[in-house]
């Protein structure tokens, strides 16, 4: 009897250990700026067919950043990547200002303010896992930058690009060719750096797909000079959709025996919502949901993959219904409400661009062609000539800028029975969807700071705070006895205005050490030495792995 009890205890313990095994792979999917209202709208536009997300939704997530109840993409994405809230514009960087639960702001610890914070993707790299990102924006934009770069300004694309190129993920699919091909302006060749790290750079999807099918594991496929087109405007012969890119990334990354970490962003849901451009936002959301379906299929078949789907914030204050339905809303049919949206053929942004490309500064021609476009692409007719001329005048004055697109959406949206409250972000909770092969997960209303620690526990990625201290130590802590001579850019050189060419240190015995900002190498007496990590320069200071001092002894 005693042996039987012991046997049962051992069997139970072994089962518990098996259940507690870390997941091998992690997929984090972020529909940027996506509101919960967009779930309902997307489902109706999709013919009432359940979304891939529907059966996996398990809770809500608070979205505020360190110092404001309404968050920006940079700090809210950073929160998912690092486990710490940050402030407006900060990319995986510790905030200088934070906020108590009652909303009162305060200055953070000055020794931590502006210091880089280690991310989930960087932790996965340390574990030997393959890493990747799939986006529809240009790759140094806020959310992808949050997982691989560190700066207190999301707008410093030159700096962010350099950091991402010198500390790359294995697979990057999306937009942003210009940032790679114009890197010479910042004094280096990004294609050469990528090639040196065994990464193939592809400019079109067929090339990227063929390379992966032929066994290529590391690839950056950038399929547009800047951001990719909205789904409703996309030419399948020229650009892949988010599902295709997600499936290709999974094919490449899953060849790593140690597993992988993949971040997928439906980037331009947010961009469409910022302009209240309904067709842009809703069809990009449906494209994102198809990518979710691809990820969930992979995870269910693989049995070792955690999938988390969560927006970073809401944008636009979307509502299904507007003041045209103050009365009669309960008698409005689905056909009346949603057929006009289903039948649209373009985004408002593409409409403005096409008109300006065709008619340039001819107000009359723009007005005439706008009337045709509104009938053909949006089913809107007749539109008064006064409205068409007013819009044409706005287009000529502001070109393809947001003011032109927003002027057009102000005319379109009442036709759709859709309401918007802002061109900015709004601070509501967002949905959380999850698949865990062993059934564990987060539920209820959770804090956005809870996502990264959960992923670290489930995937065995370690403690991000400890890794930050190890890999992003102030240079004065790494070389406390050195004499510093910071070298500024020479006259006429192009690059980030506040990034020096290098930091020169005089060490013991007069040895000269040059540390190059936002790269993975340094020079000791003109001999190049690889770093075990990165030298991050973010405009506030230099940060190095603590191990760096041991490389020059």
Secondary structure, DSSP 8 states (H G I E B T S, - for coil): -HHHHHHHHHHHHHHHHHHT---SEEEEEE-TT--HHHHHHHHHHTTT---TTGGGEEEEE---BTTBSS--HHHHHHHHHHSS---TT-BSB--SEEE-TTS-EEE--TTTTT-B---HHHHHHHTT-EEEEEEEEETTSHHHHHHH--BS-TT-HHHHHHHHHHT--SEEEEE-HHHHHTGGGGTS-HHHHHHHTT-EEESSHHHHHHHHHTT---EEEE-SSSS---GGG--TTT---HHHHHHHHHHHHTT-TT-EEEEEE-THHHHHHHTT-HHHHHHHHHHHHHHHHHHHHHHHHHSSEEEEEE-S-EETT-EEB-GGGSSSGGG--HHHHHHHHHT--S-HHHHHHHHHHHHTT-HHHHHHHHHHHHHHHH------HHHHHHHHHHHHHHTTSHHHHHHHHHHHHHHHTEE---SSEE---EEEEEE-TTS----EEE-TTHHHHHHHHHHT---HHHHHHHHSEEHHHHSTT-EEEEE---TT--S-TT--SEEEEE-GGG-EEEE-TTEEEEEETTEEEEEEEEEEE-SS-EEE-GGGGGGG-
